[in-house]
Amino acid sequence: MSNPSSAPKPKLAEIIAIGSELLTPQRVDTNSLIITQNLNLLGVEVFTKQVIGDDRERLTDAIQRALSRADIVVLIGGLGPTEDDLTRDAAASALGRKLLHSPEQEAILAARFRQINRPMAQNNLRQTYLIEGAEVLPNPNGTAPGQFIKTPRGAIALLPGPPRELKPMVERELVPRLKPLLPPQVIKVRSFRITGIGESDLDTLIAPIYSKYTNPVTTVLSAIGDLWVHLRAQGNTEAEADRLLKEVGDPIAAVLGERVYSTDSEDTLELTVGRLLRERKATVATAESCTGGIIASRLTDAPGSSDYFIAGYVTYTDQQKHALLGIPQDLLDKHTAVSEPVALAMAEAARRLSGSTFGLATTGYAGPSGGTESDPVGTMYLAIAGPDHANPRCVRVRHGADRYRNRALATQFTLDLLRKTLLGMPLPS
């Protein structure tokens, strides 16, 4: 078992996202996720994230507090040319330093405006002021340069808010400047992407394994029907970090078994299914009712999906199931559209009409109303048909009355039926 005292003590970071718009329902801070990921890979733990509106006094106070307790402080946004862009001023005040005009930055800014054939407004000159002693973080994707200042505990960085400007600046400019300030160590990660199990059931299985360890650190992330177990090990050498990941990861992999659909943290289930289809030179078509085309949309989100996705049919009414897919009317009348026979017929029709290797189908009562006594709201029939009519299968699932959740779970479950079929795994009854 890992000895907690053998793990290098992590440096601590605090992230402050700046802008009153981030305190409204219309805008969500996603930049902090990019920063956290990069800091974690450096062995830095983010222990506080906060959002501060456009108020200089409050922002200055927040920065001062962050500098007193964190080794690394990262400020996001508020570097624009307008009067409510207060980050430079507040950071300078918190550090007790002056803001100094940079002729070099003015020349760079003027050249950028000439390049995009736009006149430079007078207020853009606000972006040419640097905190005394700051290093410039070049921004080829925007007009606001970042700034990097060493502090007695570590450093503070000022980064632009637009993600297309922030992400490359973090990776190309901030990370190389932070590395020399941090203790040498190796960070290795291991991930498991999982479906077909709930978060509480997952934790019941793996907590007895990972809870014995403080290194690696285990994180469980959850979306509807989709889970991610992330192990991050710190060691003095690469071999030590790999050993720790194996010590914890191998038992977790054994317990989870076929529920793990990928060990690549960036993989989604649809990407995994697409790769399996391509490897096997197989194709798929969909016939969707209750999911309304979500499966087709997810499969075609991937670049190059035309290699394996042939067609998608959204037949929401009985009339269209009959007219477009050729489902016999007497089958619909006898069993209703929400039934196993109709789901199987839809899957086979998608396969036959498109000429694809596999056909997937969904039909059900997504909610919040509808349903019958035998098939209440939340009941879904999910079907897969394969080549030469081999082993068509239908699975009945039942959830609650939450329409969004029901459709998401049905989509995930159906994609997993295809994954398991492609891998020759047994399907649920």
C-alpha positions in Angstrom: 0.0 0.0 0.0 1.2 3.5 -0.7 2.7 5.4 2.2 1.1 8.8 2.3 4.3 10.4 3.7 6.2 9.2 0.6 4.0 11.3 -1.8 5.5 14.7 -2.6 3.5 17.4 -0.8 1.5 19.2 -3.5 1.7 23.0 -4.1 -1.7 24.7 -3.8 -3.5 26.9 -6.3 -6.5 29.2 -6.3 -8.4 30.2 -9.4 -10.5 33.4 -9.6 -12.8 33.9 -12.6 -13.7 37.5 -13.1 -16.8 39.0 -14.7 -20.3 39.8 -13.6 -21.6 37.9 -16.6 -20.3 34.7 -15.0 -22.8 35.2 -12.2 -25.8 35.0 -14.5 -27.5 31.9 -15.9 -26.3 32.7 -19.4 -22.6 32.2 -18.9 -20.7 29.3 -17.3 -17.0 29.3 -16.3 -15.3 26.4 -18.2 -11.9 27.9 -18.3 -11.1 26.8 -14.8 -11.4 23.2 -15.9 -8.6 23.8 -18.5 -6.4 25.4 -15.9 -7.1 22.8 -13.3 -6.2 20.0 -15.6 -2.8 21.6 -16.5 -2.0 22.4 -12.9 -2.8 18.9 -11.7 -0.4 17.5 -14.3 2.2 19.7 -12.7 1.4 18.3 -9.3 -0.5 21.4 -8.2 -3.7 20.9 -6.3 -6.5 23.5 -6.9 -8.2 24.0 -3.6 -10.4 27.0 -4.3 -12.3 28.3 -7.3 -14.4 31.4 -7.1 -16.2 33.9 -9.3 -15.9 37.6 -8.6 -18.1 40.2 -10.3 -16.8 43.5 -11.8 -16.1 45.2 -8.5 -12.6 46.5 -7.9 -12.6 46.5 -4.1 -14.0 43.0 -3.8 -11.6 41.7 -6.5 -8.6 43.3 -4.9 -9.6 41.7 -1.5 -10.1 38.3 -3.1 -6.7 38.4 -4.8 -4.9 39.5 -1.5 -6.6 36.6 0.3 -5.6 34.1 -2.5 -2.0 35.3 -2.4 -1.8 34.8 1.4 -2.8 31.1 1.2 -2.0 29.8 -2.3 1.3 29.1 -4.0 -0.2 29.7 -7.4 -2.9 32.2 -8.1 -4.6 32.3 -11.6 -6.9 35.1 -12.6 -9.2 34.6 -15.6 -10.7 37.4 -17.6 -11.1 41.1 -17.1 -8.2 42.0 -19.4 -10.3 43.7 -22.1 -10.2 47.4 -23.1 -13.4 48.6 -21.3 -13.8 50.4 -18.0 -15.3 47.3 -16.3 -12.1 45.3 -17.1 -10.5 45.6 -13.7 -8.2 42.7 -13.3 -5.0 44.5 -14.1 -5.8 47.3 -11.6 -7.0 45.0 -8.9 -4.0 42.7 -9.2 -1.6 45.6 -9.1 -3.3 47.0 -6.0 -3.2 43.5 -4.3 0.5 43.2 -5.0 1.3 46.8 -4.1 2.8 47.5 -7.5 2.4 50.1 -10.2 0.8 49.7 -13.6 3.3 50.7 -16.3 2.6 51.5 -19.9 4.5 49.3 -22.3 5.5 50.9 -25.6 6.4 47.4 -26.9 2.9 46.1 -26.2 1.4 49.1 -27.8 3.4 48.4 -31.0 2.3 44.8 -30.9 -1.3 45.8 -30.4 -1.2 48.4 -33.2 0.4 45.8 -35.6 -2.4 43.3 -34.8 -5.1 45.8 -35.6 -3.4 46.6 -38.9 -3.3 42.9 -39.6 -7.0 42.5 -39.2 -7.6 45.8 -41.0 -9.4 47.6 -38.2 -8.7 50.9 -36.5 -7.5 50.7 -32.9 -9.8 52.5 -30.5 -8.2 54.7 -27.9 -9.5 52.5 -25.0 -7.5 49.5 -26.4 -4.4 51.3 -24.9 -5.6 50.0 -21.5 -4.3 46.6 -22.7 -0.8 47.9 -23.0 -0.3 48.4 -19.3 1.6 45.8 -17.3 2.0 45.2 -13.6 5.5 46.3 -12.5 7.9 43.3 -12.8 5.4 41.2 -14.9 6.5 38.9 -17.7 4.3 39.2 -20.8 2.4 36.1 -21.9 2.0 36.6 -25.6 -1.5 36.2 -27.1 -1.5 35.6 -30.8 -5.2 34.9 -30.7 -6.4 38.1 -29.2 -5.6 41.6 -28.1 -5.1 41.1 -24.4 -1.6 39.8 -23.4 -1.4 37.7 -20.3 0.9 38.5 -17.4 3.0 36.4 -15.1 4.5 37.7 -11.8 6.6 35.7 -9.4 5.6 36.0 -5.7 7.3 35.0 -2.5 5.2 31.8 -2.4 5.2 31.1 -6.1 3.4 33.1 -8.8 0.3 34.9 -10.0 -0.9 34.8 -13.6 -3.4 37.0 -15.4 -5.1 35.2 -18.3 -7.7 36.3 -20.9 -11.2 35.1 -20.7 -12.0 33.8 -24.2 -11.2 30.0 -24.2 -9.6 30.1 -27.6 -7.1 32.6 -26.2 -6.7 31.1 -22.8 -6.1 27.4 -23.6 -3.1 27.9 -25.9 -1.7 30.5 -23.5 -1.9 28.1 -20.5 -0.2 25.3 -22.5 2.5 27.3 -24.3 3.2 30.1 -21.9 2.0 29.5 -18.4 3.0 25.8 -17.9 6.7 26.3 -19.0 7.0 29.3 -16.5 5.5 27.3 -13.6 7.6 24.2 -14.0 10.9 25.7 -12.7 9.0 27.0 -9.6 7.7 23.6 -8.6 9.5 20.6 -7.0 10.5 18.0 -9.5 8.1 15.1 -9.6 6.4 12.7 -12.0 2.6 12.8 -12.5 1.0 9.8 -14.2 -2.7 9.2 -14.8 -4.9 6.3 -15.5 -8.6 6.5 -16.5 -11.6 4.2 -16.9 -14.7 5.2 -18.8 -17.7 3.2 -17.6 -21.3 2.7 -18.5 -24.1 0.3 -17.4 -23.8 1.0 -13.7 -24.9 3.8 -11.3 -22.5 6.0 -9.4 -23.4 4.7 -6.0 -23.1 1.1 -7.2 -19.7 1.9 -8.8 -18.4 3.4 -5.6 -19.6 0.4 -3.7 -17.4 -1.8 -6.0 -14.3 0.3 -6.0 -14.2 2.3 -2.8 -12.8 -0.7 -0.8 -9.8 -0.6 -3.2 -9.0 3.1 -3.7 -10.0 4.3 -0.2 -6.8 2.7 1.2 -4.7 5.1 -0.7 -3.9 8.8 -0.7 -1.6 8.4 -3.6 -2.8 7.8 -6.2 -5.7 10.3 -5.8 -9.0 8.8 -7.1 -11.7 11.0 -8.6 -15.1 9.8 -9.8 -17.0 12.0 -12.3 -20.6 11.3 -13.3 -22.9 12.1 -16.2 -26.2 10.4 -17.0 -25.3 6.8 -17.7 -21.6 7.6 -18.1 -18.9 7.5 -15.4 -15.2 8.3 -15.3 -12.8 7.0 -12.7 -9.5 9.0 -12.8 -6.4 7.9 -10.9 -3.5 10.4 -10.6 -0.3 9.2 -9.0 2.7 11.3 -7.9 6.1 9.8 -7.6 9.8 10.8 -7.6 10.3 8.6 -10.7 8.2 7.5 -13.6 8.6 3.9 -12.4 7.3 4.7 -9.0 4.2 6.5 -10.4 3.5 3.6 -12.8 3.8 1.2 -9.9 1.2 3.1 -7.9 -1.2 3.3 -10.8 -0.9 -0.5 -11.3 -1.3 -1.2 -7.6 -4.6 0.6 -7.5 -5.8 0.4 -11.1 -5.4 -3.3 -11.8 -7.8 -4.4 -9.0 -10.3 -1.7 -10.1 -10.1 -2.9 -13.7 -10.7 -6.5 -12.6 -13.8 -5.5 -10.5 -15.4 -3.4 -13.2 -14.8 -5.8 -16.1 -16.8 -5.3 -19.2 -18.4 -2.2 -17.8 -15.2 -0.3 -18.8 -15.7 0.8 -22.4 -12.4 2.8 -22.7 -9.2 3.6 -20.8 -8.8 6.8 -22.7 -10.1 9.8 -20.7 -11.1 11.6 -23.9 -13.1 8.8 -25.3 -16.9 8.9 -25.3 -19.0 5.8 -25.9 -19.9 6.9 -29.4 -16.2 7.3 -30.3 -15.5 3.8 -28.9 -18.4 2.3 -30.9 -17.2 4.2 -34.0 -13.7 2.8 -33.7 -15.0 -0.7 -33.2 -17.2 -0.4 -36.3 -14.3 0.9 -38.4 -11.9 -1.8 -37.2 -14.5 -4.5 -38.1 -15.5 -2.8 -41.4 -19.1 -2.8 -40.1 -21.8 -0.2 -40.5 -24.9 0.9 -38.6 -28.2 2.6 -39.1 -30.8 3.8 -36.6 -34.5 3.9 -36.3 -35.5 6.1 -33.4 -38.8 7.0 -31.9 -38.5 8.1 -28.2 -34.9 9.3 -28.6 -35.7 11.5 -31.6 -32.4 11.2 -33.4 -30.0 11.5 -30.5 -28.2 8.3 -31.2 -27.7 9.3 -34.8 -26.5 12.7 -33.7 -24.0 11.2 -31.2 -22.6 8.8 -33.7 -22.1 11.5 -36.4 -20.5 13.9 -34.0 -17.2 12.1 -34.7 -15.1 13.2 -37.7 -15.1 10.5 -40.3 -18.3 8.9 -39.1 -19.4 8.4 -42.7 -17.1 5.4 -42.6 -19.6 3.5 -40.5 -22.9 5.4 -40.1 -25.3 4.9 -43.0 -28.6 6.4 -42.2 -30.9 7.5 -39.4 -34.7 7.3 -39.4 -36.7 9.3 -36.9 -40.2 7.8 -37.0 -42.1 9.4 -34.1 -45.7 8.4 -35.1 -47.2 5.0 -35.9 -48.1 6.3 -39.3 -44.4 7.0 -40.1 -43.3 3.7 -38.6 -45.6 2.1 -41.1 -45.0 4.4 -44.1 -41.2 4.9 -43.8 -40.0 1.8 -42.1 -42.6 -0.6 -43.4 -43.7 -1.8 -40.0 -46.9 -3.9 -40.6 -50.0 -2.1 -39.4 -51.3 -5.2 -37.8 -48.1 -5.5 -35.7 -48.6 -1.9 -34.4 -52.3 -2.5 -33.8 -51.7 -5.8 -31.9 -48.7 -4.8 -29.8 -48.6 -1.0 -29.9 -45.6 1.0 -30.9 -44.0 0.7 -27.5 -43.3 -3.1 -27.5 -40.6 -5.6 -28.1 -42.0 -6.9 -31.5 -42.2 -3.3 -32.9 -38.7 -2.4 -31.6 -37.2 -5.5 -33.2 -39.0 -4.7 -36.5 -37.7 -1.2 -36.4 -34.1 -2.3 -35.9 -34.4 -4.8 -38.7 -36.0 -2.2 -41.0 -33.2 0.3 -40.4 -30.6 -2.4 -41.2 -32.5 -3.6 -44.3 -33.4 -0.2 -45.8 -29.9 1.2 -45.4 -28.0 -2.0 -46.2 -26.0 -1.6 -43.0 -24.5 -4.3 -40.9 -26.4 -3.4 -37.8 -29.7 -1.7 -37.1 -30.5 0.0 -33.8 -34.0 1.0 -32.6 -35.6 2.8 -29.7 -39.2 3.1 -28.8 -40.9 4.0 -25.5 -42.6 6.4 -23.2 -40.0 9.2 -22.5 -42.4 11.1 -20.2 -43.5 12.9 -18.3 -46.9 11.7 -19.4 -48.1 8.6 -21.3 -47.6 5.0 -20.5 -49.8 2.1 -19.7 -50.4 -0.1 -16.7 -48.0 -2.7 -18.1 -45.5 -0.2 -19.6 -45.6 2.9 -17.4 -43.8 6.2 -18.1 -40.1 5.6 -18.4 -40.4 2.2 -20.1 -38.2 1.9 -23.2 -37.6 -1.0 -25.7 -34.1 -0.9 -27.2 -33.3 -3.3 -30.0 -30.4 -4.3 -32.2 -30.5 -6.4 -35.4 -27.4 -7.9 -37.0 -26.4 -9.4 -40.3 -28.3 -12.3 -41.8 -31.0 -11.8 -39.1 -28.6 -13.2 -36.6 -29.7 -12.9 -33.0 -31.9 -9.8 -33.0 -32.2 -8.7 -29.4 -34.4 -6.3 -27.5 -34.0 -5.1 -24.0 -36.7 -3.5 -21.9 -35.6 -0.8 -19.5 -37.6 1.3 -17.1 -36.7 4.6 -15.4 -38.6 7.5 -13.9 -40.6 10.3 -15.4 -37.7 12.6 -16.2 -37.9 13.0 -20.0 -34.3 14.3 -20.5 -32.8 11.6 -18.3 -34.9 8.8 -19.9 -33.8 9.8 -23.4 -30.1 10.1 -22.4 -30.1 6.7 -20.6 -31.9 5.0 -23.6 -29.3 6.5 -26.0 -26.4 5.4 -23.8 -27.8 1.9 -23.2 -28.4 1.4 -27.0 -24.9 2.4 -27.9 -23.6 0.0 -25.3 -25.7 -2.8 -26.8 -23.8 -2.2 -30.1 -20.5 -2.1 -28.3 -21.1 -5.4 -26.5 -22.3 -7.0 -29.8 -19.2 -5.9 -31.6 -17.0 -7.3 -28.9 -18.9 -10.6 -28.7 -20.0 -9.9 -25.1 -23.3 -11.3 -23.6 -26.2 -8.8 -23.8 -28.4 -8.1 -20.8 -31.7 -10.1 -20.7 
